[in-house]
Amino acid sequence: MNIPTQMKAFRFNHYREPAENQRIPVPTIGANEVLVYIHNSGLNPVDYKIQSGKMKIIFPFQLPLTMGNEFAGEVVQVGANVHDFRVGDRVYGRPDNQHTGTLADYIAIDQSEIALIPAELDYQSASGVPLTGLTSYQALVELGNIQPGQKVFIQAGAGGIGTMAIQIAKALGAYVTTTASPSKTALVRSLGADQVINYHEDYFADVLFHYDMVFDTLGGQYLKDSFRILRPGGRLVTINGLPTYQFGQDHHLGLAKSLLFSVASAPLRRFAKKHRVNYHFLIMHPSGSQLQILSQMIETEKLLPIIDRIYDFGEAQAAYDYLEGGHAQGKVIVNVNHTIEA
Ligand SMILES: NC(=O)c1ccc[n+]([C@@H]2O[C@H](COP(=O)([O-])OP(=O)(O)OC[C@H]3O[C@@H](n4cnc5c(N)ncnc54)[C@H](OP(=O)(O)O)[C@@H]3O)[C@@H](O)[C@H]2O)c1
C-alpha cells in the first residue's frame, strides 16, 4: 500500500472546543511500533471527557488532540524490532495516553498494545472490543480476582462496559447480577446475566447483599452505596470514582497530585475500612497480551461485542452526541475507512 504523507483526523485544538476534520501528517513509526491503516474506531465516554478537559488532572494531554481511543485496522508498516506482526495483519488495540487518536486514517502504535483480530470478527465489530474489553478484564480479573461461583454485581449492564463485563464474568464462572432498563433486560439476559434489576423500580443496594465483588461504572451515590452490598473481604472496583494516593504514585503523577487524590478519596477509604472491603479505582491500561486473551474468548464464542450504531466518519460529532446522551446499548462505532470484507 502506498502510504501518503497527509491524512484526515477528527481533532480539537483547545479543551471544550468542538472537534473538526483536519489534515495532518501521517505519523512515522519507531523501531517497536507498527503503522496501522484504521478501518473502524469504537467511541467511548472517555473521549468526550478528555475533550471537556475533565481528565487533564489525571493525564495531561498535548493539544491539538485527535479523538478516539480504540481501533481495528490493517498493518501497513512495521518497525525494525517488530517480529510478531506483518504487513497485512488485521489488528486491533487501545493506544496509550501519549498516542491516542483513532479517528484518523493511520496510527503509529507500540507492538505491545495490539493483538490479531479473530478471524470471525469484521473490522466494525472488532473496533468495539479493546477499551471496554480490557477495562472489564482488568476490573474483574486483575483487581477483582473473580473465582467460579462468586457473586458479582455489575452496574449498567447494557452499556459499552456492561455488555463486555457480563460476558467476561460469566466466562470466569461467576453468578452475575446487573441493572438495566426494562427495554434492555432481554439483551443483558442473552449475554448471561443471572439476575437483572430494573433500576427504574428497584434500587440495587436495597435488594442485594453479601456479594463478593461490585464492578461500579456509575460513581457518585451508586459507588458509596456499593460498599453495603459486599461481604466483609469483598472487592469494590470502580471506574468512575476518585483516584487514591497509590494511584497517583503508580502513575508517576507527583507528590502534590497524589496528596490531593488522597484527600479527595479519604471518605471512600473510610467507607471501605468500615465495611471491611477492598476498594480500587481503576484507570484501564493498554495490553496486547490481555487483548489476546479476549481474542481467545471471542474464538470460543464466550465473548461477542454488541454494536448499537455505526456512523460514517463525516458524522463523528453526531456519533459522540448520541453516546453522550447516555443510552447506548453496547458500542457506538465510526467507519473511518470502511471497506466491505470478503
Ligand atoms: N476508568 C476507566 O478506565 C474507564 C474505562 C471505560 C469506561 N469508563 C467509564 O465508565 C462509564 C461507563 O462507560 P460505558 O462505555 O459503559 O458508557 P455507556 O455505554 O455510555 O453507558 C450507557 C448505558 O448506561 C446505562 N445506564 C445509565 N444510567 C444507568 C443507571 N443508573 N443504572 C443502570 N444503567 C444505567 C444506560 O442504560 P439506559 O439507557 O437504560 O439508562 C446505557 O445502556 C463511563 O463513565 C466511562 O467514562 C472508565
PDBQT file of the ligand as one rigid body, heavy atoms in Angstrom, charges set to zero:
ROOT
HETATM    1  N1  LIG A 401     -11.655   4.316  34.394  1.00  0.00    +0.000 N 
HETATM    2  C1  LIG A 401     -11.612   3.699  33.210  1.00  0.00    +0.000 C 
HETATM    3  O1  LIG A 401     -10.568   3.151  32.797  1.00  0.00    +0.000 OA
HETATM    4  C2  LIG A 401     -12.852   3.638  32.356  1.00  0.00    +0.000 A 
HETATM    5  C3  LIG A 401     -12.839   2.849  31.197  1.00  0.00    +0.000 A 
HETATM    6  C4  LIG A 401     -14.010   2.756  30.448  1.00  0.00    +0.000 A 
HETATM    7  C5  LIG A 401     -15.161   3.465  30.847  1.00  0.00    +0.000 A 
HETATM    8  N2  LIG A 401     -15.106   4.245  31.955  1.00  0.00    +0.000 N 
HETATM    9  C6  LIG A 401     -16.322   4.976  32.394  1.00  0.00    +0.000 C 
HETATM   10  O2  LIG A 401     -17.343   4.037  32.678  1.00  0.00    +0.000 OA
HETATM   11  C7  LIG A 401     -18.608   4.618  32.438  1.00  0.00    +0.000 C 
HETATM   12  C8  LIG A 401     -19.462   3.671  31.614  1.00  0.00    +0.000 C 
HETATM   13  O3  LIG A 401     -18.901   3.552  30.316  1.00  0.00    +0.000 OA
HETATM   14  P1  LIG A 401     -19.750   2.891  29.145  1.00  0.00    +0.000 P 
HETATM   15  O4  LIG A 401     -18.874   2.805  27.940  1.00  0.00    +0.000 OA
HETATM   16  O5  LIG A 401     -20.409   1.676  29.622  1.00  0.00    +0.000 OA
HETATM   17  O6  LIG A 401     -20.871   4.039  28.930  1.00  0.00    +0.000 OA
HETATM   18  P2  LIG A 401     -22.173   3.995  28.035  1.00  0.00    +0.000 P 
HETATM   19  O7  LIG A 401     -22.081   2.908  27.018  1.00  0.00    +0.000 OA
HETATM   20  O8  LIG A 401     -22.419   5.376  27.567  1.00  0.00    +0.000 OA
HETATM   21  O9  LIG A 401     -23.335   3.612  29.101  1.00  0.00    +0.000 OA
HETATM   22  C9  LIG A 401     -24.646   3.767  28.688  1.00  0.00    +0.000 C 
HETATM   23  C10 LIG A 401     -25.530   2.741  29.375  1.00  0.00    +0.000 C 
HETATM   24  O10 LIG A 401     -25.612   3.003  30.779  1.00  0.00    +0.000 OA
HETATM   25  C11 LIG A 401     -26.932   2.672  31.202  1.00  0.00    +0.000 C 
HETATM   26  N3  LIG A 401     -27.244   3.410  32.419  1.00  0.00    +0.000 N 
HETATM   27  C12 LIG A 401     -27.182   4.732  32.626  1.00  0.00    +0.000 A 
HETATM   28  N4  LIG A 401     -27.551   5.034  33.889  1.00  0.00    +0.000 NA
HETATM   29  C13 LIG A 401     -27.860   3.860  34.490  1.00  0.00    +0.000 A 
HETATM   30  C14 LIG A 401     -28.290   3.508  35.787  1.00  0.00    +0.000 A 
HETATM   31  N5  LIG A 401     -28.493   4.435  36.737  1.00  0.00    +0.000 N 
HETATM   32  N6  LIG A 401     -28.479   2.206  36.083  1.00  0.00    +0.000 NA
HETATM   33  C15 LIG A 401     -28.278   1.259  35.136  1.00  0.00    +0.000 A 
HETATM   34  N7  LIG A 401     -27.894   1.534  33.871  1.00  0.00    +0.000 NA
HETATM   35  C16 LIG A 401     -27.667   2.828  33.563  1.00  0.00    +0.000 A 
HETATM   36  C17 LIG A 401     -27.798   3.094  30.037  1.00  0.00    +0.000 C 
HETATM   37  O11 LIG A 401     -28.997   2.360  30.069  1.00  0.00    +0.000 OA
HETATM   38  P3  LIG A 401     -30.416   3.149  29.937  1.00  0.00    +0.000 P 
HETATM   39  O12 LIG A 401     -30.424   3.764  28.573  1.00  0.00    +0.000 OA
HETATM   40  O13 LIG A 401     -31.407   2.065  30.106  1.00  0.00    +0.000 OA
HETATM   41  O14 LIG A 401     -30.437   4.168  31.031  1.00  0.00    +0.000 OA
HETATM   42  C18 LIG A 401     -26.928   2.730  28.827  1.00  0.00    +0.000 C 
HETATM   43  O15 LIG A 401     -27.224   1.437  28.334  1.00  0.00    +0.000 OA
HETATM   44  C19 LIG A 401     -18.326   5.971  31.774  1.00  0.00    +0.000 C 
HETATM   45  O16 LIG A 401     -18.431   6.996  32.749  1.00  0.00    +0.000 OA
HETATM   46  C20 LIG A 401     -16.885   5.851  31.310  1.00  0.00    +0.000 C 
HETATM   47  O17 LIG A 401     -16.219   7.089  31.225  1.00  0.00    +0.000 OA
HETATM   48  C21 LIG A 401     -13.983   4.348  32.722  1.00  0.00    +0.000 A 
ENDROOT
TORSDOF 0
